[in-house]
Every structure is written in structure tokens, then in C-alpha cells.
Amino acid sequence: LQMGFSMDAFVNIVLNATSWDQLGLERDKTGLRKAQVRVHPDVCKHPQANLAFTKLESLFHAPDVSLRLAAGRFGGGSIYWSFDALNSDLLDRAEKAQNALWKSSEPVQWVPEPHRNKLTLESRYGPGWWLLSAFKELDERTIAWIWRRLLTVIHLAEREGWVHGDINANTVALLPSEHGLRLDGWWTAVPFGASLEVSPYAFTLPRYLSGNPTDTELSVSQSAALLLESGKTSPALGKFLYEMRLRPIPVEKAVHRGEAALKKDFGGSKWHPLPAPPSKSI
């Protein structure tokens, strides 16, 4: 898309970009070459052409998503999370937690299937998935079904003895065509009742940051905070999410009280389409 702009305009697009995806080009050698030709200082007279030419390499090789202690690249329906050797114990934990939830959650999978290769953990999704961070502002019905599904995976994790620890827009993935949700980023997880070991990106109540034992209330609070930041909420559910952000309750109670709020807002549940974002999918 961006190749239809003039050379000077494309230089400015490159200089302002924070990811390769914003250039609207294929993420392969052909796409890189197309972009380099447009901003090469020998043919482009823009005073910052050289800077843009250099930045293209950085954008091309940068990870698609960065989380605390891991960087992820998208490819063919998978995220390839890379760790350094110092964090191999956290990679072990992520693999263990994901395997436990993957095997216990059939027929609906609530986590991506994990496959490890040395210091890389491949989270397999399949086609048509996007991280929540790829979506702009969500509407109130979309927030309603995401809330329901987040509570399901939180409850599943509790049954398997895990608390995720960092539920944020780059650990939640959505499948718009089927209202699917999967939770990634399990290297931040701890056994139920243990203290957090990795400082979360997500909103986290002070009691957990100071070392108190983890429980499902942590995940309920983080999920509520995430959805309040993600778009427009319906009146009763919005009020409930504000309460859960600061005064969370155990997940089973949150399910029942949340359903009462949803019934007040919407009556019965019905299918609500979610358009896929224009950015690159996982």
C-alpha cells in the first residue's frame, strides 16, 4: 500500500514507523528490497534518505512483539518466542504450564500448542489469529465475549495449579471468525499460591507486587483492567469490571456475577461479528 506514495512521503513513513507491518509490505526479501530501492540515497534526494535506508533493516529484523524476557516473531500461524540462556528456567516453566493446559482443555484449546527447540518456544495457533493489541477499539459485545472466555482459561489454569501472572494485550490472542481466545506468555506463570517472580506489564494490585501468594483474583483483576483499556463497555459490565479491577473476587464468583451484569445489559447472548484487523496475523 505504502509504495504508492512519493519517495519523500515514503521516507517519512519509514522514519515514523515503529514496526515493519506499518509499511504495508511483505515481510520477505522482496518486500525489503522494494523498500530499500525507494529510499536509497543514490536515487532519493530526501535529506534523511540515508537514515530511512538504515532504519529499514532494523524494522525488518525486529520482533513482531516484545514481552518481558522474551521476543516473538510471527510465522505461519505460530509465534516463535526467543529467550536468552539466563531465562531458560522460565522457558521450562512456560512449556510445562502450556502443556498442562493444552492437554487438559480438549476439545476447545485455550492456550497455543507449545513446541520447544533449545531456547525458542513455538506457540502454535493455526491460521486467522491476532494478538489483542492488533485490534483498535473494541465494542461492548466483543468485550463481553472476551471477558467470558478469559474467565474460562483462568479457571482452567487454576484447576491445573497455575496462575498466569501477566494478562495483557500481547498475551491474549483472538480468532475473530470463531470468537476464539487463547492465552500465551506462560513464562510469567507461577504455581497457584506462589509469589510472582517476573514483574508484570499488566496492571497488578500492590499486594501481589509485594510478594503475597497468587490466586485467581490476580488474573480477574488483570483481565478487568485490560478490557477497560480495550474499548467501550456496556453499563452493567463496565461497572462490574471497574469493581473487579480494584476489588477482585475468586474466578467462580466472578463468572456468576459477571453473567448477571451481561444479562442486564444484553438479555440473551447472541453471535456478534468481530472484523479482522488489517495488520499481519500470527
C-alpha positions as CSV (number, residue, x, y, z in Angstrom):
1,L,0.0,0.0,0.0
2,Q,2.7,2.5,1.0
3,M,4.6,2.0,-2.2
4,G,2.1,4.2,-4.0
5,F,3.4,7.2,-2.1
6,S,6.1,9.5,-3.4
7,M,9.7,8.9,-2.4
8,D,9.7,11.7,0.1
9,A,6.4,10.6,1.6
10,F,7.7,7.0,1.9
11,V,10.9,8.2,3.7
12,N,8.7,10.0,6.3
13,I,6.5,6.9,6.7
14,V,9.7,4.8,7.4
15,L,11.0,7.3,9.8
16,N,7.8,7.4,11.8
17,A,7.2,3.6,11.7
18,T,7.6,1.5,14.8
19,S,7.1,-1.8,13.1
20,W,7.6,-3.4,9.7
21,D,3.9,-4.1,9.5
22,Q,3.1,-0.4,9.3
23,L,4.9,-0.2,5.9
24,G,2.2,-2.3,4.2
25,L,4.9,-4.5,2.6
26,E,5.6,-8.3,2.5
27,R,8.0,-9.3,5.3
28,D,10.4,-11.1,3.0
29,K,13.4,-10.3,0.9
30,T,11.3,-9.0,-1.9
31,G,9.5,-6.6,0.4
32,L,12.7,-5.4,2.0
33,R,14.3,-4.9,-1.4
34,K,11.3,-2.8,-2.7
35,A,11.5,-0.5,0.3
36,Q,15.3,-0.1,0.1
37,V,15.1,0.9,-3.6
38,R,12.6,3.6,-2.8
39,V,14.7,5.3,-0.1
40,H,18.2,4.5,-1.3
41,P,20.3,7.7,-1.0
42,D,21.5,7.3,-4.6
43,V,18.0,7.8,-6.0
44,C,16.1,9.5,-3.3
45,K,17.0,13.1,-2.6
46,H,15.3,13.4,0.7
47,P,17.8,14.8,3.3
48,Q,17.0,11.9,5.6
49,A,17.0,9.1,3.0
50,N,20.2,7.5,4.4
51,L,18.6,7.4,7.9
52,A,15.5,5.7,6.5
53,F,17.6,3.3,4.5
54,T,19.4,2.2,7.7
55,K,16.1,2.0,9.7
56,L,14.5,-0.4,7.2
57,E,17.0,-3.2,8.3
58,S,16.1,-2.6,11.9
59,L,12.3,-2.7,11.2
60,F,12.7,-5.8,9.1
61,H,14.6,-7.8,11.7
62,A,12.8,-6.6,14.8
63,P,10.5,-9.0,16.6
64,D,6.7,-8.7,15.9
65,V,6.1,-8.5,19.7
66,S,8.3,-8.0,22.7
67,L,7.3,-9.0,26.2
68,R,9.3,-9.1,29.4
69,L,12.2,-11.5,28.9
70,A,11.0,-12.8,25.5
71,A,10.7,-11.6,21.9
72,G,8.3,-13.1,19.5
73,R,8.2,-13.4,15.7
74,F,5.1,-14.4,13.8
75,G,5.2,-17.1,11.1
76,G,2.7,-19.4,9.5
77,G,0.2,-19.4,12.4
78,S,2.9,-19.6,15.2
79,I,4.7,-17.2,17.5
80,Y,8.3,-18.1,18.0
81,W,9.3,-16.8,21.4
82,S,13.1,-16.4,21.9
83,F,14.8,-16.4,25.3
84,D,18.4,-15.9,26.4
85,A,20.2,-18.6,28.3
86,L,19.8,-16.8,31.7
87,N,16.0,-17.3,31.4
88,S,15.9,-21.0,30.4
89,D,14.2,-21.8,33.7
90,L,11.3,-19.5,32.8
91,L,11.1,-21.2,29.3
92,D,10.9,-24.6,31.1
93,R,8.0,-23.2,33.2
94,A,6.2,-21.9,30.1
95,E,6.5,-25.2,28.3
96,K,5.2,-27.1,31.4
97,A,2.3,-24.8,32.0
98,Q,1.2,-24.7,28.4
99,N,1.4,-28.4,28.0
100,A,-0.7,-28.9,31.1
101,L,-3.4,-26.6,29.9
102,W,-3.2,-27.8,26.3
103,K,-3.7,-31.4,27.2
104,S,-6.5,-30.8,29.7
105,S,-8.6,-28.4,27.6
106,E,-9.8,-30.5,24.7
107,P,-11.9,-30.2,22.6
108,V,-11.6,-26.4,22.9
109,Q,-7.9,-25.3,23.2
110,W,-7.4,-22.3,25.4
111,V,-3.6,-22.0,25.0
112,P,-1.5,-22.3,21.9
113,E,0.2,-25.7,21.5
114,P,3.8,-25.5,22.7
115,H,6.8,-26.9,20.8
116,R,10.3,-26.2,22.2
117,N,13.6,-26.1,20.3
118,K,16.5,-25.2,22.6
119,L,15.9,-21.5,23.6
120,T,12.9,-21.0,21.4
121,L,9.3,-21.9,22.3
122,E,6.9,-22.1,19.4
123,S,3.3,-21.3,20.3
124,R,1.2,-22.9,17.5
125,Y,-2.1,-21.3,16.8
126,G,-3.1,-22.0,13.2
127,P,-4.4,-19.5,10.7
128,G,-6.5,-16.5,11.4
129,W,-5.3,-15.4,14.9
130,W,-4.2,-11.9,16.0
131,L,-3.0,-10.6,19.3
132,L,-5.5,-8.4,21.1
133,S,-3.0,-5.5,20.7
134,A,-3.7,-5.6,16.9
135,F,-7.3,-4.5,17.4
136,K,-8.2,-0.8,17.7
137,E,-11.2,0.0,20.0
138,L,-13.4,-3.0,20.8
139,D,-17.2,-2.7,21.0
140,E,-19.2,-3.6,24.1
141,R,-20.4,-7.0,22.8
142,T,-16.9,-8.0,21.8
143,I,-15.6,-7.1,25.3
144,A,-18.4,-9.2,26.8
145,W,-17.4,-12.4,25.0
146,I,-13.7,-11.8,25.6
147,W,-14.4,-11.4,29.4
148,R,-16.3,-14.7,29.4
149,R,-13.5,-16.6,27.7
150,L,-10.8,-15.1,29.8
151,L,-12.6,-16.3,32.9
152,T,-12.7,-19.8,31.4
153,V,-9.0,-20.0,30.8
154,I,-8.3,-18.5,34.2
155,H,-10.5,-21.2,35.8
156,L,-8.8,-23.9,33.7
157,A,-5.3,-22.7,34.9
158,E,-6.5,-22.8,38.5
159,R,-7.6,-26.4,38.1
160,E,-4.2,-27.3,36.7
161,G,-2.4,-25.4,39.6
162,W,-1.2,-22.3,37.7
163,V,-1.7,-18.5,37.8
164,H,-0.7,-16.7,34.6
165,G,0.7,-13.5,36.2
166,D,0.7,-11.1,33.2
167,I,-2.6,-11.0,31.3
168,N,-2.1,-8.1,28.8
169,A,-2.9,-7.2,25.2
170,N,0.2,-9.1,23.9
171,T,-0.5,-12.3,25.7
172,V,-4.2,-12.6,24.7
173,A,-4.9,-13.8,21.1
174,L,-8.2,-13.8,19.3
175,L,-9.7,-15.7,16.4
176,P,-12.3,-13.3,15.1
177,S,-14.1,-15.8,12.7
178,E,-14.9,-18.2,15.6
179,H,-14.7,-16.0,18.7
180,G,-11.7,-18.0,19.8
181,L,-9.4,-16.9,22.6
182,R,-6.0,-18.3,23.7
183,L,-3.7,-17.1,26.4
184,D,0.1,-17.0,25.7
185,G,3.2,-15.8,27.7
186,W,3.3,-18.5,30.3
187,W,6.9,-17.9,31.4
188,T,5.4,-15.3,33.8
189,A,3.2,-18.0,35.4
190,V,3.7,-19.4,38.9
191,P,2.2,-22.3,40.7
192,F,-1.1,-21.4,42.5
193,G,-0.2,-19.8,45.8
194,A,3.4,-18.9,45.0
195,S,4.6,-15.3,44.7
196,L,5.2,-13.6,41.3
197,E,8.8,-13.9,40.0
198,V,8.5,-11.7,36.9
199,S,7.4,-8.1,37.1
200,P,4.2,-7.9,35.0
201,Y,3.4,-5.5,32.2
202,A,-0.3,-5.8,33.2
203,F,-2.0,-3.7,35.9
204,T,-1.2,-5.5,39.1
205,L,-2.5,-4.8,42.6
206,P,0.2,-3.8,45.1
207,R,-0.4,-6.9,47.3
208,Y,0.9,-9.2,44.6
209,L,3.9,-7.0,43.8
210,S,4.9,-7.1,47.4
211,G,5.1,-10.9,47.4
212,N,1.7,-12.1,48.6
213,P,0.6,-15.5,47.4
214,T,-1.1,-15.5,43.9
215,D,-4.6,-16.7,43.3
216,T,-7.3,-16.3,40.6
217,E,-8.2,-12.8,42.0
218,L,-4.9,-11.6,40.4
219,S,-6.0,-12.9,37.0
220,V,-9.5,-11.5,37.4
221,S,-8.1,-8.1,38.3
222,Q,-5.7,-8.0,35.3
223,S,-8.4,-9.2,32.9
224,A,-10.8,-6.5,34.1
225,A,-8.1,-3.8,33.7
226,L,-7.2,-5.0,30.2
227,L,-10.8,-4.9,29.0
228,L,-11.4,-1.5,30.5
229,E,-8.5,-0.2,28.4
230,S,-9.5,-2.0,25.2
231,G,-12.7,-0.3,24.2
232,K,-16.3,0.6,25.1
233,T,-18.0,-1.4,27.8
234,S,-21.7,-1.9,28.4
235,P,-23.1,-0.1,31.5
236,A,-23.5,-3.0,34.0
237,L,-20.5,-5.0,32.8
238,G,-18.4,-1.8,32.8
239,K,-19.3,-1.0,36.4
240,F,-18.5,-4.6,37.4
241,L,-15.2,-4.5,35.6
242,Y,-14.2,-1.3,37.5
243,E,-15.0,-3.1,40.7
244,M,-13.1,-6.3,39.7
245,R,-10.0,-4.2,38.8
246,L,-9.5,-3.0,42.3
247,R,-11.6,-5.4,44.4
248,P,-11.5,-8.7,42.6
249,I,-13.2,-11.9,43.7
250,P,-12.4,-15.6,43.0
251,V,-13.0,-16.6,39.4
252,E,-16.1,-18.8,40.0
253,K,-17.8,-15.9,41.8
254,A,-16.7,-13.5,39.1
255,V,-18.4,-15.8,36.5
256,H,-21.8,-15.7,38.2
257,R,-21.8,-12.0,39.0
258,G,-20.5,-11.2,35.5
259,E,-23.2,-13.2,33.9
260,A,-25.8,-11.2,35.9
261,A,-24.3,-8.0,34.6
262,L,-24.3,-9.3,31.0
263,K,-27.9,-10.4,31.2
264,K,-28.9,-6.9,32.4
265,D,-27.0,-5.3,29.5
266,F,-27.9,-7.7,26.7
267,G,-30.5,-10.2,27.7
268,G,-29.6,-13.4,26.0
269,S,-26.3,-13.9,24.3
270,K,-26.0,-13.9,20.5
271,W,-23.3,-14.0,17.9
272,H,-21.6,-10.7,17.3
273,P,-19.1,-10.4,14.4
274,L,-15.6,-9.1,15.1
275,P,-13.8,-7.7,11.9
276,A,-10.3,-8.9,11.5
277,P,-7.7,-6.1,11.8
278,P,-5.7,-5.0,8.7
279,S,-2.4,-5.8,10.3
280,K,-0.4,-9.1,9.8
281,S,-1.9,-12.1,11.6
282,I,0.1,-14.5,13.7
